[in-house]
Amino acid sequence: MNWGKLPKKIAAGILGVALILNFSAAQAEETAPKNSAEVATNEPAKPERKIVINSASRILTLYEGNKKLAMYPLGLGKTSTPTPTGYYKILEKATNPTWIDPSDPEYEVPSGPNNPLGYRWMQIQGNYGIHGTNKPDSIGYYVSNGCIRMREKDVEELYDAVEVNTPVEITYNRIVVEKAPDDNVVYYIYPDGYGWQTVEVADVIKWLEPYGVAPFVSDAEIAEKIQASDGEPSYAGKPYNIELNGQRLPQIELNGRVFLSRAVIRDTITYLPVVPIAVALNTKIEWRASESTLKTAYGEVMGYEFKKQIYCNADDAVLLFNIDGGLQNTANGGKIFSLKSITPPTIEEPTPQVEKPTDKPSTNKPSDKPNNQQTNNKPTERPKPSTNPNPSTNNKPAEEPKTDVENPASNEPAVEVDRPFEDQKSKTSRRSSPTHLNRV
């Protein structure tokens, strides 16, 4: 036996026993039931925080999940040394950093009022980082060697709000569309500071379409905003999903055209999309573009056409579709425009008339002609057609008026839009009066 190896074997055996005991203890701890105090502390994890930088707008936004926590103006790289785009994360954090000149590594500037990095540094890649500055007037411009400058107060606030490994996303988007806290869809167009992105009218419309407000912004208005490219807010309207008789109203495709299905509040008017509502209610509707009127079996009201999308005022919905409703809060904290059919209908319900047996009351007593009374009651006896060839209409109950919706035997379909897409100039749409968001 090699005794020199015995201590190693013994040690290995002891280590193996210890590992087995530790594994058994850990397994027992996992299988043991947790007490109520431990279970009560198991709360859902907080949404991840991330930093999003738009080099076109020169704005940094701090998110927690999808919620904006803060927005800060930035000073970014010069056109000759632009701030790079991409996906990064905070690699290192430092207070009171020392600045080393990239062109002369021997030259250093200690922390203090002359330090170009200010008093906070957050590295994202190589020599690139988010930091303060001793030149606060440079914020809002393209002035750095590629780093992200912030005002000292702002960078210290951000420094305390994030940790190492916080994601950092840097983009270059001249078009920004967002929903404001008051539900207004706001769009911004920023200048092309780096000369990287050309913006056309169709690009802005594409960004607005998912919100359902693109029809309410004219091409001329968008072209004017592109020409200005000033980053100022423009308001398109407040869009809301529609619930009709308890069902979500979908957008539809009819005659090769897609019709949007959201209610939009703009210029104090709530616009309802008439074509999806007419299809959902199986109601025939006629659009007279030359007169800007909408007509159904219920009534006729004023209509509005925005980029071949047809709308009516929500106040007229009861006259046009026999529906009524308004904006309501949802369980998840949002809002929805709820509409319901009014029952019973308030139209096409004439009072029935009771049929009279004769035009004049009979002067005969019931007992005068009992045999003739029995004869008239026989089911097999036919009425004499020659006695009254033109019977009075008063002897019949009033006939209810017929409509295309209520007449299934009609040759025309119950749902039909009669001329909704005539290529005629519609009435000029109203534009909202811009107000300004409170932006950091």
Backbone torsions as a table, in degrees:
resi	resn	phi	psi	omega
1	MET	NA	137.8	178.3
2	ASN	-87.9	101.1	-176.2
3	TRP	-71.8	-20.6	179.2
4	GLY	-66.0	-25.2	-179.2
5	LYS	-93.8	-5.5	-175.8
6	LEU	-63.9	-45.8	179.9
7	PRO	-58.4	-36.0	179.6
8	LYS	-66.2	-39.2	179.7
9	LYS	-66.8	-40.5	179.1
10	ILE	-64.2	-44.3	179.6
11	ALA	-61.5	-41.7	179.1
12	ALA	-63.8	-38.8	178.8
13	GLY	-65.3	-42.2	177.9
14	ILE	-62.4	-41.8	179.2
15	LEU	-63.4	-39.3	179.8
16	GLY	-65.0	-41.8	178.2
17	VAL	-63.1	-41.5	-179.9
18	ALA	-62.9	-40.6	178.8
19	LEU	-64.3	-41.5	179.3
20	ILE	-63.3	-43.6	-179.7
21	LEU	-64.6	-41.7	179.5
22	ASN	-64.5	-40.0	179.3
23	PHE	-64.3	-41.9	179.3
24	SER	-64.3	-40.6	-179.9
25	ALA	-65.8	-40.9	179.1
26	ALA	-65.7	-39.6	179.5
27	GLN	-64.9	-41.2	179.1
28	ALA	-64.7	-36.5	180.0
29	GLU	-67.5	-36.2	179.6
30	GLU	-69.1	-37.6	-177.2
31	THR	-82.6	-16.2	-179.6
32	ALA	-69.0	138.8	179.2
33	PRO	-66.3	140.4	179.3
34	LYS	-84.2	144.0	178.6
35	ASN	-74.5	168.2	-174.4
36	SER	-63.9	-31.1	-179.4
37	ALA	-66.0	-40.2	179.5
38	GLU	-67.7	-41.0	-179.3
39	VAL	-64.4	-36.4	-176.8
40	ALA	-67.2	-25.6	-178.4
41	THR	-84.8	-4.9	179.6
42	ASN	-79.7	85.9	179.5
43	GLU	-97.7	153.8	177.8
44	PRO	-60.6	144.4	-179.0
45	ALA	-66.6	145.2	178.5
46	LYS	-69.2	148.8	176.4
47	PRO	-59.6	147.8	-178.1
48	GLU	-70.3	140.4	174.7
49	ARG	-90.0	146.2	177.0
50	LYS	-149.0	156.9	178.9
51	ILE	-108.2	129.5	177.0
52	VAL	-121.4	125.1	-179.1
53	ILE	-117.9	125.9	173.5
54	ASN	-105.8	109.9	-176.7
55	SER	-68.3	-24.5	178.5
56	ALA	-71.2	-40.7	180.0
57	SER	-88.4	-16.4	-176.2
58	ARG	57.9	47.9	-179.7
59	ILE	-131.4	135.7	172.8
60	LEU	-105.0	130.8	178.8
61	THR	-120.6	129.9	176.2
62	LEU	-98.5	123.1	-179.7
63	TYR	-110.3	149.8	165.2
64	GLU	-124.0	101.3	-167.6
65	GLY	67.0	-123.6	176.6
66	ASN	-99.3	4.0	-176.7
67	LYS	-93.9	131.6	176.3
68	LYS	-79.3	126.4	177.3
69	LEU	-96.6	-37.0	-177.5
70	ALA	-163.3	156.8	175.8
71	MET	-133.3	137.6	-176.3
72	TYR	-134.9	140.7	173.3
73	PRO	-76.1	154.4	-173.6
74	LEU	-131.5	160.4	163.4
75	GLY	-113.9	126.3	-172.7
76	LEU	-119.1	-176.7	-175.7
77	GLY	-65.0	149.0	176.1
78	LYS	-64.2	165.0	178.4
79	THR	-61.4	-27.6	178.0
80	SER	-80.6	-23.4	177.6
81	THR	-134.4	68.2	-173.7
82	PRO	-67.8	153.1	173.6
83	THR	-68.0	126.5	-176.0
84	PRO	-71.2	147.1	174.4
85	THR	-92.9	161.4	178.6
86	GLY	141.6	-171.3	-177.9
87	TYR	-112.9	122.9	-176.2
88	TYR	-133.4	-172.0	172.1
89	LYS	-154.2	160.4	179.3
90	ILE	-72.3	118.1	-178.1
91	LEU	-92.6	-30.5	-175.2
92	GLU	-154.9	145.9	174.8
93	LYS	-123.9	141.4	-179.5
94	ALA	-149.8	142.0	173.3
95	THR	-103.8	150.0	-179.9
96	ASN	49.9	55.1	-176.4
97	PRO	-72.4	158.5	172.6
98	THR	-97.5	132.9	179.8
99	TRP	-92.9	131.7	176.1
100	ILE	-114.6	126.8	-178.9
101	ASP	-65.8	120.6	-179.1
102	PRO	-60.1	-30.7	-179.4
103	SER	-83.2	-15.9	179.6
104	ASP	-144.9	87.5	-176.2
105	PRO	-58.4	-16.7	179.3
106	GLU	-78.3	-15.1	-176.0
107	TYR	-95.9	121.4	-178.7
108	GLU	-126.5	148.8	175.3
109	VAL	-124.8	117.5	-179.1
110	PRO	-70.5	168.7	179.0
111	SER	-58.9	138.6	-179.7
112	GLY	156.5	-173.7	-175.7
113	PRO	-65.8	-19.1	180.0
114	ASN	-94.9	1.2	-177.2
115	ASN	-80.7	123.0	-179.4
116	PRO	-64.6	-17.5	-179.0
117	LEU	-89.4	-3.6	-176.2
118	GLY	68.5	-143.7	-175.2
119	TYR	-115.6	8.0	177.3
120	ARG	-140.5	143.5	-179.3
121	TRP	-140.8	131.1	175.2
122	MET	-131.3	105.3	-177.1
123	GLN	-75.2	137.7	175.1
124	ILE	-118.1	-25.5	176.1
125	GLN	-173.4	127.4	177.0
126	GLY	51.1	-124.8	178.9
127	ASN	-89.1	3.6	-179.6
128	TYR	-88.5	140.2	179.0
129	GLY	-165.8	171.8	174.5
130	ILE	-100.6	127.0	-174.4
131	HIS	-153.9	173.0	175.6
132	GLY	-80.5	-169.2	179.6
133	THR	-156.8	152.3	173.8
134	ASN	-95.1	8.7	177.3
135	LYS	-127.3	75.3	-176.2
136	PRO	-62.1	-22.2	179.1
137	ASP	-69.6	-13.3	-179.6
138	SER	-81.9	-10.7	-179.4
139	ILE	-66.3	133.7	-178.2
140	GLY	100.5	0.3	-176.6
141	TYR	-128.4	169.8	175.7
142	TYR	-96.7	98.6	-167.5
143	VAL	-135.1	-16.1	-170.4
144	SER	-93.3	-179.5	174.7
145	ASN	-86.7	11.5	179.2
146	GLY	128.4	-16.3	179.5
147	CYS	-75.8	170.7	-178.4
148	ILE	-107.5	109.1	-179.7
149	ARG	-90.6	145.1	175.8
150	MET	-136.8	155.0	172.0
151	ARG	-62.7	148.7	-172.7
152	GLU	-59.2	-43.4	179.5
153	LYS	-61.6	-40.4	-178.2
154	ASP	-69.0	-43.1	-176.8
155	VAL	-69.2	-32.9	177.3
156	GLU	-69.5	-35.8	176.2
157	GLU	-66.6	-43.1	178.3
158	LEU	-66.7	-39.8	-179.6
159	TYR	-56.1	-42.2	-178.8
160	ASP	-76.4	-16.8	-175.0
161	ALA	-93.5	-12.2	-176.8
162	VAL	-125.2	163.5	179.9
163	GLU	-121.0	169.6	170.7
164	VAL	-59.7	141.9	-176.5
165	ASN	81.3	4.1	173.5
166	THR	-63.3	129.0	-179.6
167	PRO	-64.3	144.8	176.9
168	VAL	-130.3	119.3	-179.5
169	GLU	-114.0	123.3	-179.9
170	ILE	-114.8	121.9	-178.7
171	THR	-125.0	175.4	174.2
172	TYR	-137.4	92.4	-177.1
173	ASN	-124.6	113.0	178.5
174	ARG	-76.5	-24.6	178.8
175	ILE	-102.7	125.4	176.5
176	VAL	-128.8	125.2	176.9
177	VAL	-123.9	132.3	-179.4
178	GLU	-150.1	163.9	177.9
179	LYS	-102.5	122.4	-178.4
180	ALA	-75.2	164.6	178.9
181	PRO	-57.3	-25.3	178.6
182	ASP	-89.3	13.2	178.2
183	ASP	78.6	0.4	178.2
184	ASN	-74.1	133.6	174.0
185	VAL	-83.6	123.0	-175.5
186	VAL	-118.3	137.5	175.5
187	TYR	-126.1	147.3	-178.9
188	TYR	-127.5	146.6	172.9
189	ILE	-127.9	119.0	-174.5
190	TYR	-101.2	157.7	178.6
191	PRO	-67.4	159.4	-178.5
192	ASP	-92.3	75.2	-174.4
193	GLY	-60.3	-37.8	-179.7
194	TYR	-96.0	-5.4	-177.6
195	GLY	68.3	32.2	-175.6
196	TRP	-99.8	-18.7	-167.9
197	GLN	-142.1	120.0	173.9
198	THR	-92.3	136.5	-177.4
199	VAL	-115.8	129.2	176.1
200	GLU	-114.1	166.3	178.8
201	VAL	-58.6	-42.4	-178.8
202	ALA	-61.7	-31.0	178.8
203	ASP	-66.7	-42.3	179.9
204	VAL	-66.1	-42.6	178.5
205	ILE	-59.9	-40.4	179.8
206	LYS	-61.9	-35.9	178.2
207	TRP	-72.5	-31.1	-177.5
208	LEU	-81.9	-26.1	-173.3
209	GLU	-56.0	-43.8	-178.5
210	PRO	-60.3	-21.3	179.7
211	TYR	-86.8	-11.7	179.2
212	GLY	80.6	16.0	-177.1
213	VAL	-115.0	1.6	-177.0
214	ALA	-56.5	-37.8	179.9
215	PRO	-62.1	-20.8	-173.8
216	PHE	-90.6	0.0	177.9
217	VAL	-115.8	116.8	-176.3
218	SER	-74.4	155.0	177.7
219	ASP	-61.8	-36.4	179.2
220	ALA	-64.5	-39.9	178.2
221	GLU	-63.9	-42.7	-179.9
222	ILE	-65.3	-43.0	179.3
223	ALA	-60.1	-38.4	177.7
224	GLU	-65.5	-39.0	178.8
225	LYS	-67.9	-37.6	178.1
226	ILE	-65.0	-41.0	179.1
227	GLN	-61.0	-40.1	180.0
228	ALA	-73.9	-47.1	-178.7
229	SER	44.2	51.0	-174.6
230	ASP	-101.7	-2.0	179.5
231	GLY	73.6	9.1	178.7
232	GLU	-82.0	149.2	-176.8
233	PRO	-73.8	142.6	172.0
234	SER	-126.2	136.2	-172.2
235	TYR	-104.9	127.2	-176.2
236	ALA	-99.0	-25.8	-178.1
237	GLY	138.4	171.5	-179.7
238	LYS	-108.3	107.2	-177.7
239	PRO	-92.8	145.7	177.8
240	TYR	-141.3	140.8	171.9
241	ASN	-65.7	154.3	-177.5
242	ILE	-114.0	134.7	172.6
243	GLU	-113.2	118.0	-177.2
244	LEU	-113.9	115.3	-178.2
245	ASN	52.7	42.5	175.5
246	GLY	83.8	0.0	-178.7
247	GLN	-118.4	139.8	177.6
248	ARG	-65.4	129.3	-178.9
249	LEU	-81.3	117.6	-179.6
250	PRO	-89.6	157.2	169.7
251	GLN	-73.4	153.3	-174.5
252	ILE	-129.4	163.6	173.6
253	GLU	-116.7	123.9	-177.1
254	LEU	-139.3	129.6	-179.2
255	ASN	55.0	37.6	177.7
256	GLY	75.6	12.5	-179.2
257	ARG	-125.4	140.8	179.5
258	VAL	-91.3	130.4	178.7
259	PHE	-111.2	124.7	-179.4
260	LEU	-71.0	155.7	-170.6
261	SER	-125.5	23.0	-178.8
262	ARG	-106.8	144.5	170.4
263	ALA	-78.0	141.8	-178.5
264	VAL	-131.4	126.1	176.0
265	ILE	-98.1	122.8	-178.6
266	ARG	-153.4	134.0	-179.2
267	ASP	54.4	43.2	177.4
268	THR	65.8	7.4	177.2
269	ILE	-110.6	136.4	173.9
270	THR	-98.7	115.8	-177.6
271	TYR	-95.9	129.7	177.9
272	LEU	-110.0	136.5	180.0
273	PRO	-76.1	113.0	-169.6
274	VAL	-76.5	-33.3	-175.3
275	VAL	-67.8	-50.1	176.3
276	PRO	-60.3	-35.3	178.8
277	ILE	-68.0	-42.4	179.3
278	ALA	-62.1	-40.3	178.7
279	VAL	-66.5	-43.2	-179.5
280	ALA	-63.9	-34.6	-179.0
281	LEU	-92.3	-0.6	-179.2
282	ASN	56.1	46.9	-176.0
283	THR	-116.4	129.8	175.7
284	LYS	-73.5	133.9	-177.8
285	ILE	-135.3	144.5	-179.3
286	GLU	-121.9	127.6	178.4
287	TRP	-108.2	119.3	177.5
288	ARG	-104.7	95.7	-173.9
289	ALA	-63.5	-37.9	-177.4
290	SER	-65.5	-27.2	-179.0
291	GLU	-106.5	-6.4	-176.7
292	SER	54.5	48.1	179.4
293	THR	-127.4	150.5	175.9
294	LEU	-118.9	139.8	-177.0
295	LYS	-138.5	134.7	171.5
296	THR	-131.4	-176.5	177.0
297	ALA	-65.1	-19.1	-178.6
298	TYR	-84.7	-35.6	-177.7
299	GLY	173.1	-173.7	-176.9
300	GLU	-129.9	132.9	-178.2
301	VAL	-138.6	174.3	177.0
302	MET	-77.4	140.4	178.6
303	GLY	-118.3	164.7	-178.9
304	TYR	-132.8	134.5	178.9
305	GLU	-118.6	121.2	176.2
306	PHE	-124.6	109.3	179.6
307	LYS	50.7	48.2	176.9
308	LYS	65.8	17.0	169.5
309	GLN	-103.0	129.1	-173.6
310	ILE	-102.1	132.2	-177.6
311	TYR	-132.3	159.4	169.2
312	CYS	-128.7	160.8	175.5
313	ASN	-71.3	134.6	-179.2
314	ALA	-58.8	-27.8	178.0
315	ASP	-66.4	-21.2	-179.2
316	ASP	-96.9	2.4	-175.9
317	ALA	-63.0	-33.6	-179.9
318	VAL	-68.4	-32.2	179.0
319	LEU	-78.9	-30.9	-174.9
320	LEU	-90.9	-38.2	-174.5
321	PHE	-125.4	-1.8	-176.2
322	ASN	61.2	39.2	177.3
323	ILE	-127.5	157.9	-179.4
324	ASP	-151.2	158.4	179.3
325	GLY	164.7	-161.6	-178.6
326	GLY	-176.5	-172.0	-177.0
327	LEU	-77.8	132.4	-179.6
328	GLN	-133.3	153.2	176.0
329	ASN	-80.1	146.4	178.3
330	THR	-104.0	169.5	-176.6
331	ALA	-66.1	-29.0	-178.3
332	ASN	-89.5	12.1	176.8
333	GLY	91.4	0.5	178.5
334	GLY	-91.3	-163.9	178.6
335	LYS	-136.2	151.5	178.0
336	ILE	-144.3	147.1	178.2
337	PHE	-93.0	109.0	-174.8
338	SER	-98.8	129.3	179.5
339	LEU	-127.5	143.2	178.5
340	LYS	-138.5	145.9	175.6
341	SER	-69.8	142.7	179.0
342	ILE	-85.8	123.7	179.5
343	THR	-125.9	139.5	-5.8
344	PRO	-73.5	161.2	179.9
345	PRO	-57.8	147.7	-178.8
346	THR	-94.4	3.5	179.7
347	ILE	-128.7	166.0	174.8
348	GLU	57.5	41.3	176.7
349	GLU	-128.6	68.0	-179.1
350	PRO	-69.2	149.8	178.9
351	THR	-74.4	121.5	-178.2
352	PRO	-66.2	145.4	177.3
353	GLN	-100.5	139.9	-179.8
354	VAL	-81.9	129.0	-178.9
355	GLU	-72.3	131.6	177.4
356	LYS	-93.9	142.4	-177.6
357	PRO	-66.3	-35.6	-179.5
358	THR	-144.4	162.3	176.9
359	ASP	-73.2	-31.5	-178.6
360	LYS	-122.1	142.9	178.0
361	PRO	-66.5	143.3	-178.9
362	SER	-75.2	139.7	178.2
363	THR	-90.7	-8.5	-179.3
364	ASN	-81.0	143.7	175.4
365	LYS	-77.4	155.9	-178.8
366	PRO	-59.9	-28.5	-175.8
367	SER	-88.7	-4.0	-176.1
368	ASP	-69.4	-44.7	-176.6
369	LYS	-130.1	74.5	-179.8
370	PRO	-67.6	-33.6	-177.6
371	ASN	-67.6	-41.8	179.3
372	ASN	-65.1	-34.0	177.8
373	GLN	-65.1	-41.2	178.6
374	GLN	-67.3	-37.2	-179.9
375	THR	-64.3	-40.6	-179.3
376	ASN	-68.6	-19.5	-179.9
377	ASN	-89.4	-0.5	-179.2
378	LYS	-71.1	131.6	-179.4
379	PRO	-72.4	-22.8	-175.2
380	THR	-85.2	-12.3	-176.4
381	GLU	-84.1	128.0	-179.9
382	ARG	-84.8	147.5	174.9
383	PRO	-70.9	150.3	-178.4
384	LYS	-80.0	116.4	-176.8
385	PRO	-69.8	-23.6	-173.6
386	SER	-84.7	-10.6	-175.7
387	THR	-75.5	-32.2	-177.9
388	ASN	-145.6	78.8	-175.1
389	PRO	-66.6	-25.3	179.7
390	ASN	-120.8	81.0	-177.3
391	PRO	-67.0	149.8	-179.2
392	SER	-72.1	141.4	178.0
393	THR	-69.8	-13.3	178.4
394	ASN	-70.2	-14.6	-179.9
395	ASN	-83.5	0.6	179.5
396	LYS	-119.4	150.0	174.2
397	PRO	-67.4	150.9	-178.2
398	ALA	-61.5	132.1	-178.8
399	GLU	-82.1	132.4	-179.1
400	GLU	-71.9	142.3	178.5
401	PRO	-65.7	146.6	-178.4
402	LYS	-101.6	143.1	174.1
403	THR	-127.6	169.6	-180.0
404	ASP	-66.7	-29.0	-179.7
405	VAL	-71.6	-38.6	-173.6
406	GLU	-92.3	-3.7	-176.2
407	ASN	-111.5	88.6	-176.8
408	PRO	-67.3	-17.7	-178.8
409	ALA	-84.8	-3.0	-178.8
410	SER	-66.1	148.3	179.2
411	ASN	-72.9	-22.8	179.7
412	GLU	-84.8	145.3	178.9
413	PRO	-66.9	151.9	-179.1
414	ALA	-67.0	-34.5	178.7
415	VAL	-105.2	116.7	-177.8
416	GLU	-153.2	132.1	174.1
417	VAL	-106.4	113.1	-170.4
418	ASP	-76.7	-17.3	-172.2
419	ARG	174.6	54.8	-177.4
420	PRO	-82.8	-9.9	-170.5
421	PHE	-124.7	34.0	177.9
422	GLU	-67.6	136.0	-178.1
423	ASP	-80.2	69.6	176.1
424	GLN	-120.5	154.5	-179.1
425	LYS	-70.5	124.0	178.6
426	SER	-83.0	169.2	177.3
427	LYS	-60.6	144.4	-179.9
428	THR	-63.8	127.1	-178.4
429	SER	-74.5	150.1	177.9
430	ARG	-78.9	147.7	178.2
431	ARG	-111.1	146.5	-179.7
432	SER	-74.7	149.6	175.2
433	SER	-83.3	116.1	-173.3
434	PRO	-67.3	135.8	169.1
435	THR	-119.6	165.8	-171.4
436	HIS	-106.9	140.1	173.9
437	LEU	-78.2	153.6	172.2
438	ASN	-83.8	99.3	-178.6
439	ARG	-112.9	145.2	-179.3
440	VAL	-74.5	NA	NA
